[in-house]
Amino acid sequence: MDVDTRLLRYFAAVAEEGNLTRAAERLYISQPALTKQIRQLEAQLDVRLFTRSRSGMALTEPGRALAAGVPALLADWDRVRRETRSAAARAERVLRVGFLASAANELTPSITAAFAHRRPGWRVEMRQAPWSDPTAGLAAGDVDAALLRIPFPGQNELRTEVLLTEERWVVLPAAHALAERDAIAFSELWDEPFVAAPPETGPWCDYWLAVDAREGRPVRIGAVTENPDDWLTAIANGYGIALAPESAARFYPRPGIVYRPVTGVAPTSVGVAWPPSADVDPVVQDFVRCCLDRRPPEQLDAG
């Protein structure tokens, strides 16, 4: 009998967290979906893995036996999968780079051009990810490096370097009562409905809702979206407002919406990220160097 490695990952998260809610947040899935996957694994193995109670999820004896072997099994599989995919990409002289939305803003074309110059015959394959995956495929090993918005979930497990920092602005329907203002205090937006990233992204969703700047005020969610097009449509249709990088006003202009500076929230950064295993990969490190060489002068001064 073969077991899907995805089910084993879900099991390992619940075993480590001892709590379905925390495990679901860590995995970026809903709690009901996680419960269903754990039951599916128990059915396949024909054993009970957890004792469920209000205090959490306790491993049974079979559960402890499985938990002892799963981490090494998954680590070996991840290594083999990454090496296989990497070998295929290397054979084709392709570097896979994940990104979200506008990647590294205006720096992106110059980064890829510099890499092509540094590595003749190679090309960068840019892979856009939905907001439900804030690591843009890096955590799953689907890409070799990524251009990401910092902070993001799992950041401490990866290598990151900041390339640029910019202010967060607010995106409003053009007919909004505050749309004519030159700048808006975030406290004036606390009671507005927001267009949010999927809740399964946990800290990522909270960051773009600026939960830490609300002084405990609850967030109103007007819509949930996973990509820029749906996000813009929801805002234009009046389902809510949203925070966005200042550069979004350049990359995503659209009739029916306006971008305005907002005070009272911290800025956001764009960074290049890669797995620790790629510290010794000369191709990935060449890409990282191309990114760092193209940082704006003001970023270098700040560093």
C-alpha positions in Angstrom: 0.0 0.0 0.0 1.4 3.4 -1.0 0.7 6.5 1.1 0.7 10.0 -0.4 3.6 12.0 1.1 1.2 14.9 1.5 -0.7 13.0 4.1 2.5 12.3 5.9 3.4 16.0 5.9 0.0 16.8 7.4 0.4 14.1 10.0 3.9 15.4 11.0 2.6 19.0 11.4 -0.3 17.9 13.7 2.1 15.6 15.7 4.6 18.5 16.2 2.0 21.1 17.0 -0.3 19.0 19.0 -3.1 21.2 17.8 -5.2 21.1 14.6 -5.6 24.9 14.4 -1.9 25.7 14.6 -1.1 22.9 12.2 -3.6 24.1 9.7 -2.2 27.6 9.9 1.3 26.3 9.4 0.2 24.2 6.4 -1.9 27.0 4.8 -5.0 24.9 4.7 -8.3 25.0 6.6 -8.8 23.0 9.8 -11.7 20.9 8.3 -9.6 20.0 5.3 -6.7 19.0 7.6 -9.0 16.9 9.8 -10.3 15.1 6.7 -6.7 14.3 5.5 -5.7 12.9 8.9 -8.8 10.6 8.9 -7.9 9.5 5.4 -4.4 8.6 6.6 -5.8 6.7 9.5 -8.1 4.8 7.2 -5.3 3.9 4.9 -3.1 2.6 7.7 -6.1 1.1 9.6 -4.8 2.5 12.9 -5.8 5.4 15.1 -3.0 8.0 15.2 -4.4 10.6 17.6 -6.5 10.8 20.6 -8.7 13.9 20.2 -9.7 16.1 23.0 -10.5 19.8 23.8 -6.9 20.2 24.9 -5.4 19.1 21.6 -4.2 16.1 19.6 -2.3 13.4 21.5 -0.4 10.7 19.7 -1.4 7.1 20.2 1.2 4.4 20.4 1.0 3.7 16.7 1.0 7.5 16.1 4.3 7.8 18.1 5.8 5.0 16.0 4.9 6.8 12.8 6.0 10.1 14.1 9.5 8.7 14.9 10.1 7.7 11.3 8.2 10.2 9.2 10.6 13.2 9.5 13.6 11.2 8.0 11.4 9.7 5.3 10.1 13.1 4.2 13.5 14.6 4.4 14.9 11.9 2.1 12.0 12.3 -0.3 12.4 16.0 -0.4 16.1 15.7 -1.1 15.6 13.2 -3.9 12.7 15.2 -5.4 14.7 18.5 -5.4 17.8 16.8 -6.8 15.8 15.2 -9.6 14.0 18.5 -10.5 17.3 20.4 -10.2 19.1 17.9 -12.4 16.4 18.3 -15.1 16.6 22.1 -15.0 20.4 22.0 -15.1 20.3 19.7 -18.1 18.2 22.3 -19.8 20.3 25.2 -18.4 17.2 26.7 -16.7 17.0 28.5 -13.4 13.5 28.4 -11.9 12.6 31.5 -10.0 9.3 31.9 -8.2 7.6 35.3 -7.7 4.5 37.0 -6.4 2.7 39.8 -8.3 5.3 42.3 -9.6 8.4 40.3 -8.4 11.3 42.7 -7.8 9.4 45.6 -9.4 11.5 47.5 -12.1 14.6 45.6 -11.0 13.3 42.3 -12.4 14.3 42.7 -16.1 17.8 44.0 -15.3 18.3 41.0 -12.9 17.4 38.4 -15.5 19.5 40.2 -18.1 22.5 40.3 -15.8 22.1 36.6 -15.0 22.0 35.8 -18.8 25.2 37.8 -19.2 26.8 36.1 -16.2 25.7 32.6 -17.3 25.7 32.5 -21.2 23.3 29.8 -22.5 21.2 29.9 -19.4 17.8 31.4 -19.0 15.6 32.3 -16.0 12.2 30.7 -16.0 9.9 33.0 -14.0 7.0 31.2 -12.2 4.2 33.3 -10.7 2.6 31.9 -7.6 -0.8 32.7 -6.1 -1.0 34.5 -2.7 -1.9 31.2 -1.1 1.8 30.3 -1.5 3.8 33.2 -0.1 7.1 31.4 -0.7 6.2 31.1 -4.4 7.1 27.4 -4.6 10.4 27.7 -2.7 9.2 25.9 0.4 7.9 23.0 -1.7 11.1 22.8 -3.7 9.4 23.7 -7.0 11.8 26.6 -7.7 15.5 27.2 -7.2 15.1 30.8 -5.8 12.3 33.3 -5.4 11.6 37.1 -5.4 9.3 37.6 -2.5 7.6 40.1 -0.2 9.2 40.2 3.2 8.1 39.1 5.8 6.6 35.7 4.7 5.7 32.5 6.6 8.7 30.1 6.9 11.2 32.9 6.3 13.5 31.8 9.1 14.0 28.4 7.4 15.3 30.0 4.2 18.1 32.4 3.2 16.9 35.9 2.4 18.5 39.2 1.3 16.5 42.5 1.1 16.6 44.2 -2.3 14.4 47.2 -1.8 11.9 48.7 0.7 8.8 50.7 -0.1 5.8 52.1 1.7 2.5 50.4 2.0 -0.4 52.3 0.4 -4.1 51.8 0.5 -6.2 50.8 -2.6 -9.7 52.2 -2.7 -12.7 52.1 -5.0 -12.7 55.3 -7.0 -16.0 56.3 -5.5 -14.8 55.8 -1.9 -15.4 58.8 0.5 -11.6 59.0 1.1 -10.5 58.6 -2.5 -9.8 62.3 -2.9 -7.5 62.5 0.1 -3.7 63.0 -0.5 -2.9 60.7 2.4 -4.9 58.6 4.9 -4.2 57.6 8.4 -4.6 53.8 8.9 -6.8 54.4 11.9 -9.4 55.9 9.6 -9.6 52.5 7.8 -10.0 50.2 10.8 -13.7 49.8 10.3 -13.6 49.3 6.5 -14.0 45.9 4.9 -10.7 44.6 3.5 -10.0 42.3 0.5 -7.7 39.7 2.0 -5.4 36.9 1.1 -6.6 33.3 1.9 -6.8 32.9 5.7 -4.7 29.7 5.4 -1.7 31.9 4.8 -1.8 33.0 8.5 0.8 35.6 9.2 1.0 36.6 5.6 -2.7 37.4 5.6 -2.4 39.3 8.9 0.6 41.3 7.6 -1.4 42.7 4.6 -4.3 43.4 6.9 -1.9 45.2 9.2 -3.3 43.4 12.2 -0.4 44.7 14.4 -1.4 48.3 13.7 -5.1 48.0 14.7 -4.7 48.3 18.5 -6.8 45.2 18.9 -9.6 46.3 16.6 -11.1 43.3 14.7 -10.7 43.0 10.9 -13.7 43.1 8.6 -13.2 40.9 5.6 -15.2 41.8 2.5 -13.6 39.3 0.0 -10.8 36.8 -0.2 -8.7 36.5 -3.4 -5.6 34.7 -4.6 -4.2 36.8 -7.5 -3.9 40.4 -8.5 -6.7 40.4 -11.1 -9.4 39.1 -8.7 -8.0 41.4 -6.0 -8.4 44.5 -8.2 -11.9 43.4 -9.4 -13.1 42.9 -5.8 -11.9 46.4 -4.8 -13.3 48.1 -7.9 -16.7 46.4 -7.2 -16.7 47.8 -3.7 -16.3 44.6 -1.7 -13.5 46.2 0.3 -10.2 48.1 0.3 -6.7 46.7 0.7 -3.1 47.6 1.6 -0.6 47.2 -1.2 3.0 48.2 -2.0 3.5 51.7 -3.3 4.7 50.2 -6.6 1.3 48.5 -7.2 0.1 51.9 -8.4 2.6 51.6 -11.2 2.1 48.0 -12.0 -1.6 47.6 -11.5 -3.4 50.9 -12.6 -7.0 50.2 -13.3 -10.2 52.2 -13.9 -12.4 52.2 -10.8 -9.7 52.2 -8.2 -7.2 54.7 -6.7 -4.0 54.3 -4.7 -3.3 56.6 -1.8 -0.4 56.9 0.7 -1.4 55.6 4.2 0.3 56.5 7.5 0.5 54.3 10.6 1.7 51.1 9.0 5.3 49.8 8.5 6.8 49.6 5.0 7.2 46.4 3.1 10.3 44.9 1.5 11.2 42.8 -1.6 13.9 40.2 -1.2 15.6 37.3 -2.9 15.3 34.0 -1.1 16.8 30.6 -1.6 17.1 27.3 0.4 20.1 26.8 2.6 21.1 23.8 0.4 21.7 26.2 -2.4 24.5 28.1 -0.5 26.9 25.9 -2.5 25.1 26.0 -5.8 27.1 28.3 -8.1 24.1 28.9 -10.4 21.8 30.0 -7.7 24.5 32.1 -6.1 25.1 33.8 -9.4 21.5 34.8 -9.5 21.6 36.1 -5.9 24.6 38.2 -6.8 22.8 39.6 -9.8 19.9 40.6 -7.5 22.2 42.2 -4.9 24.2 44.1 -7.5 21.1 45.8 -8.7 19.8 47.1 -5.4 18.8 50.8 -5.5 21.5 53.1 -4.1 19.3 54.2 -1.3 18.9 50.5 -0.2 22.7 50.2 -0.1 22.9 53.4 2.0 20.2 52.0 4.4 22.1 48.8 4.8 
